[in-house]
């Protein structure tokens, strides 16, 4: 039976943690879930909610607590103890959609050559209302460098084989905000990314999640420049694409959502034409 390790960094997540837990442990199918949660020192009752849910439902949750250098350090701690055939990271305010893990297990089972699977991500607001679906371009190192964001390889909807962890290692904790972007570039430079046109997760957009946007931009620019040089990829128009993308992200009103959808579809078509 396929085992899926889900790693969740947690810090003061009481508002959304129950929905998160239910989404992971209500998944059914021919697979086993290993849920590893790393708490950085919550003070809002998050740990008590997790413990109560674990006892009431009798589910497989490994709960680790202690201070971390940053979110990626917490994820690395979880990954070092993961024993699954497949692993994924899911933040505490995000959740899996019905049938997601069954689909993932079946996909890896039926496509043994696939080492990295990426699905679509549904973007929701604080109340859980759908804002849009993040459609994906054909993922390549060129696209990732130019876009200066890992959002075209959404972390919540990315599932990886254990082989990948052994091959390219853990998240680089010197980055506090954009280590997932650097990891995405490592992935794309070594593996063929398997993409599916199916929503697998819901990503919750709220004020707390937007607070470090400027820091993300700074680190992502640094990482993009590093990989552009290493991989001989041009950064042309990178700031233009980045600016448009984050205007759409920061102001998710109806008219902007429509413009964002058109923009994404245009970018998707462009990179499909230039797929490496």
KAZI-V899071 format. One record per helix or strand of 3 or more residues. SS is the DSSP state (H for helix, E for strand). FROM is the first residue (numbers start at 1). LEN is the number of residues. If there is no record, write none. Layout:
SS|FROM|LEN + SS|FROM|LEN
//
This chain:
E|2|9 + H|17|9 + E|31|9 + H|46|12 + E|61|5 + H|71|10 + E|86|4 + H|100|11 + E|116|9 + E|130|5 + H|141|7 + H|150|4 + H|155|3 + E|158|4 + H|162|7 + H|179|12 + E|194|11 + H|207|4 + H|213|19 + H|238|13 + H|254|20
//
